[in-house]
Protein backbone atom coordinates (compact mmCIF):
# COMPACT_ATOMS: atom_id res chain seq x y z
CA UNK A 1 0.00 0.00 0.00
CA UNK A 2 1.13 3.49 -0.69
CA UNK A 3 1.32 6.21 1.97
CA UNK A 4 -1.72 7.81 0.42
CA UNK A 5 -3.74 4.61 0.79
CA UNK A 6 -2.67 4.19 4.40
CA UNK A 7 -3.79 7.74 5.22
CA UNK A 8 -7.10 7.12 3.52
CA UNK A 9 -7.51 3.93 5.55
CA UNK A 10 -6.95 5.83 8.81
CA UNK A 11 -9.38 8.52 7.75
CA UNK A 12 -11.99 5.88 6.88
CA UNK A 13 -11.61 4.25 10.31
CA UNK A 14 -12.08 7.64 12.03
CA UNK A 15 -15.11 8.35 9.89
CA UNK A 16 -16.59 4.95 10.77
CA UNK A 17 -16.13 5.77 14.47
CA UNK A 18 -17.90 9.11 13.96
CA UNK A 19 -20.69 7.34 12.06
CA UNK A 20 -21.19 4.89 14.94
CA UNK A 21 -21.44 7.70 17.50
CA UNK A 22 -23.96 9.68 15.50
CA UNK A 23 -26.46 6.87 14.85
CA UNK A 24 -29.22 8.77 16.57
CA UNK A 25 -28.78 11.83 14.31
CA UNK A 26 -30.75 12.04 11.09
CA UNK A 27 -28.64 11.83 7.95
CA UNK A 28 -29.39 13.89 4.90
CA UNK A 29 -28.21 12.50 1.57
CA UNK A 30 -26.29 15.12 -0.40
CA UNK A 31 -24.63 12.93 -3.01
CA UNK A 32 -21.75 10.55 -2.80
CA UNK A 33 -20.37 10.38 0.68
CA UNK A 34 -16.83 11.29 1.54
CA UNK A 35 -16.26 7.65 2.39
CA UNK A 36 -17.34 6.42 -1.05
CA UNK A 37 -15.34 9.18 -2.75
CA UNK A 38 -12.28 8.11 -0.78
CA UNK A 39 -12.82 4.48 -1.72
CA UNK A 40 -13.11 5.49 -5.36
CA UNK A 41 -9.97 7.59 -5.07
CA UNK A 42 -8.18 4.70 -3.37
CA UNK A 43 -9.25 2.29 -6.10
CA UNK A 44 -8.20 4.74 -8.80
CA UNK A 45 -4.83 5.45 -7.24
CA UNK A 46 -4.16 1.76 -6.66
CA UNK A 47 -5.21 1.09 -10.28
CA UNK A 48 -2.81 3.75 -11.50
CA UNK A 49 -0.06 2.35 -9.29
CA UNK A 50 -0.77 -1.16 -10.59
CA UNK A 51 -0.70 0.11 -14.16
CA UNK A 52 2.63 1.86 -13.52
CA UNK A 53 4.03 -1.29 -11.91
CA UNK A 54 2.72 -3.32 -14.83
CA UNK A 55 4.35 -0.95 -17.30
CA UNK A 56 7.63 -1.21 -15.42
CA UNK A 57 7.36 -5.00 -15.53
CA UNK A 58 6.54 -4.98 -19.24
CA UNK A 59 9.50 -2.81 -20.29
CA UNK A 60 12.20 -5.46 -19.61
CA UNK A 61 10.07 -8.12 -21.30
CA UNK A 62 9.64 -5.88 -24.34
CA UNK A 63 13.38 -5.22 -24.44
CA UNK A 64 14.13 -8.94 -24.19
CA UNK A 65 11.63 -9.68 -26.97
CA UNK A 66 13.14 -6.96 -29.14
CA UNK A 67 16.62 -8.39 -28.63
CA UNK A 68 15.41 -11.91 -29.47
CA UNK A 69 13.63 -10.71 -32.61
CA UNK A 70 16.71 -8.78 -33.70
CA UNK A 71 18.96 -11.79 -33.13
CA UNK A 72 16.54 -14.01 -35.05
CA UNK A 73 16.40 -11.59 -37.97
CA UNK A 74 20.20 -11.30 -38.07
CA UNK A 75 20.58 -15.09 -37.96
CA UNK A 76 18.05 -15.37 -40.77
CA UNK A 77 19.98 -12.82 -42.86
CA UNK A 78 23.24 -14.70 -42.19
CA UNK A 79 21.69 -17.98 -43.30
CA UNK A 80 20.26 -16.27 -46.36
CA UNK A 81 23.68 -14.87 -47.26
CA UNK A 82 25.30 -18.28 -46.74
CA UNK A 83 22.70 -19.95 -48.98
CA UNK A 84 23.34 -17.28 -51.61
CA UNK A 85 27.12 -17.86 -51.46
CA UNK A 86 26.58 -21.62 -51.65
CA UNK A 87 24.26 -21.18 -54.62
CA UNK A 88 26.84 -19.00 -56.39
CA UNK A 89 29.47 -21.68 -55.72
CA UNK A 90 27.22 -24.38 -57.17
CA UNK A 91 26.46 -22.24 -60.24
CA UNK A 92 30.19 -21.61 -60.73
CA UNK A 93 30.94 -25.36 -60.53
CA UNK A 94 28.15 -26.02 -63.05
CA UNK A 95 29.71 -23.47 -65.39
CA UNK A 96 33.16 -25.12 -65.09
CA UNK A 97 31.66 -28.54 -65.74
CA UNK A 98 29.81 -27.20 -68.79
CA UNK A 99 33.01 -25.61 -70.09
CA UNK A 100 34.86 -28.91 -69.57
CA UNK A 101 32.15 -30.79 -71.49
CA UNK A 102 32.33 -28.28 -74.33
CA UNK A 103 36.11 -28.61 -74.49
CA UNK A 104 35.87 -32.40 -74.53
CA UNK A 105 33.34 -32.20 -77.34
CA UNK A 106 35.60 -29.84 -79.30
CA UNK A 107 38.55 -32.15 -78.80
CA UNK A 108 36.43 -35.12 -79.93
CA UNK A 109 35.23 -33.34 -83.05
CA UNK A 110 38.78 -32.17 -83.80
CA UNK A 111 40.04 -35.76 -83.43
CA UNK A 112 37.26 -37.01 -85.70
CA UNK A 113 38.09 -34.41 -88.34
CA UNK A 114 41.78 -35.35 -88.13
CA UNK A 115 40.92 -39.03 -88.51
CA UNK A 116 38.71 -38.34 -91.54
CA UNK A 117 41.48 -36.24 -93.10
CA UNK A 118 44.03 -39.01 -92.47
CA UNK A 119 41.64 -41.55 -93.99
CA UNK A 120 41.07 -39.33 -97.02
CA UNK A 121 44.83 -38.91 -97.44
CA UNK A 122 45.33 -42.67 -97.18
CA UNK A 123 42.57 -43.31 -99.72
CA UNK A 124 44.05 -40.77 -102.10
CA UNK A 125 47.51 -42.26 -101.63
CA UNK A 126 46.15 -45.72 -102.25
CA UNK A 127 44.26 -44.53 -105.29
CA UNK A 128 47.40 -42.81 -106.55
CA UNK A 129 49.39 -45.97 -106.05
CA UNK A 130 46.81 -48.04 -107.90
CA UNK A 131 46.68 -45.67 -110.76
CA UNK A 132 50.48 -45.56 -110.90
CA UNK A 133 50.75 -49.30 -110.85
CA UNK A 134 47.84 -49.71 -113.20
CA UNK A 135 49.44 -47.39 -115.77
CA UNK A 136 52.63 -49.38 -115.85
CA UNK A 137 50.83 -52.67 -116.17
CA UNK A 138 49.02 -51.65 -119.28
C-alpha positions in Angstrom: 0.0 0.0 0.0 1.1 3.5 -0.7 1.3 6.2 2.0 -1.7 7.8 0.4 -3.7 4.6 0.8 -2.7 4.2 4.4 -3.8 7.7 5.2 -7.1 7.1 3.5 -7.5 3.9 5.6 -7.0 5.8 8.8 -9.4 8.5 7.7 -12.0 5.9 6.9 -11.6 4.3 10.3 -12.1 7.6 12.0 -15.1 8.3 9.9 -16.6 5.0 10.8 -16.1 5.8 14.5 -17.9 9.1 14.0 -20.7 7.3 12.1 -21.2 4.9 14.9 -21.4 7.7 17.5 -24.0 9.7 15.5 -26.5 6.9 14.9 -29.2 8.8 16.6 -28.8 11.8 14.3 -30.8 12.0 11.1 -28.6 11.8 7.9 -29.4 13.9 4.9 -28.2 12.5 1.6 -26.3 15.1 -0.4 -24.6 12.9 -3.0 -21.7 10.6 -2.8 -20.4 10.4 0.7 -16.8 11.3 1.5 -16.3 7.7 2.4 -17.3 6.4 -1.1 -15.3 9.2 -2.8 -12.3 8.1 -0.8 -12.8 4.5 -1.7 -13.1 5.5 -5.4 -10.0 7.6 -5.1 -8.2 4.7 -3.4 -9.2 2.3 -6.1 -8.2 4.7 -8.8 -4.8 5.4 -7.2 -4.2 1.8 -6.7 -5.2 1.1 -10.3 -2.8 3.7 -11.5 -0.1 2.3 -9.3 -0.8 -1.2 -10.6 -0.7 0.1 -14.2 2.6 1.9 -13.5 4.0 -1.3 -11.9 2.7 -3.3 -14.8 4.4 -0.9 -17.3 7.6 -1.2 -15.4 7.4 -5.0 -15.5 6.5 -5.0 -19.2 9.5 -2.8 -20.3 12.2 -5.5 -19.6 10.1 -8.1 -21.3 9.6 -5.9 -24.3 13.4 -5.2 -24.4 14.1 -8.9 -24.2 11.6 -9.7 -27.0 13.1 -7.0 -29.1 16.6 -8.4 -28.6 15.4 -11.9 -29.5 13.6 -10.7 -32.6 16.7 -8.8 -33.7 19.0 -11.8 -33.1 16.5 -14.0 -35.0 16.4 -11.6 -38.0 20.2 -11.3 -38.1 20.6 -15.1 -38.0 18.0 -15.4 -40.8 20.0 -12.8 -42.9 23.2 -14.7 -42.2 21.7 -18.0 -43.3 20.3 -16.3 -46.4 23.7 -14.9 -47.3 25.3 -18.3 -46.7 22.7 -19.9 -49.0 23.3 -17.3 -51.6 27.1 -17.9 -51.5 26.6 -21.6 -51.6 24.3 -21.2 -54.6 26.8 -19.0 -56.4 29.5 -21.7 -55.7 27.2 -24.4 -57.2 26.5 -22.2 -60.2 30.2 -21.6 -60.7 30.9 -25.4 -60.5 28.2 -26.0 -63.1 29.7 -23.5 -65.4 33.2 -25.1 -65.1 31.7 -28.5 -65.7 29.8 -27.2 -68.8 33.0 -25.6 -70.1 34.9 -28.9 -69.6 32.1 -30.8 -71.5 32.3 -28.3 -74.3 36.1 -28.6 -74.5 35.9 -32.4 -74.5 33.3 -32.2 -77.3 35.6 -29.8 -79.3 38.5 -32.2 -78.8 36.4 -35.1 -79.9 35.2 -33.3 -83.1 38.8 -32.2 -83.8 40.0 -35.8 -83.4 37.3 -37.0 -85.7 38.1 -34.4 -88.3 41.8 -35.4 -88.1 40.9 -39.0 -88.5 38.7 -38.3 -91.5 41.5 -36.2 -93.1 44.0 -39.0 -92.5 41.6 -41.6 -94.0 41.1 -39.3 -97.0 44.8 -38.9 -97.4 45.3 -42.7 -97.2 42.6 -43.3 -99.7 44.0 -40.8 -102.1 47.5 -42.3 -101.6 46.1 -45.7 -102.3 44.3 -44.5 -105.3 47.4 -42.8 -106.6 49.4 -46.0 -106.1 46.8 -48.0 -107.9 46.7 -45.7 -110.8 50.5 -45.6 -110.9 50.8 -49.3 -110.8 47.8 -49.7 -113.2 49.4 -47.4 -115.8 52.6 -49.4 -115.9 50.8 -52.7 -116.2 49.0 -51.6 -119.3 
